[in-house]
Amino acid sequence: MIEIEQLRFSYRDSVFRLHVPQLRIEDGQSVVVAGPSGSGKTTLLNLIAGILPAESGRIIIDSTCITQLTDPARRLFRLQHI
């Protein structure tokens, strides 16, 4: 399961801002991420994968809160689980 709560992200020196108040994706559930170019689709997926660190909020995959992991720990989590 993937749970997102009050996720916020922005790129340095950019006007782009991503805010996901709440999202829950159950195990086995199929989800489509759709939107125009520049709307944050790839950024959201990179945040969920632990490639990008969130500014604030929580991303929980199964029972692991990846937003609280260090960069090396996120890499290891990604290798083992994503």
PyMOL commands that set and color helices and strands:
alter all, ss='L'
color gray80, all
select helices_A, chain A and resi 41-48+66-68+71-81
alter helices_A, ss='H'
color red, helices_A
select strands_A, chain A and resi 2-10+17-25+56-61+64-65
alter strands_A, ss='S'
color yellow, strands_A
deselect
rebuild
show_as cartoon
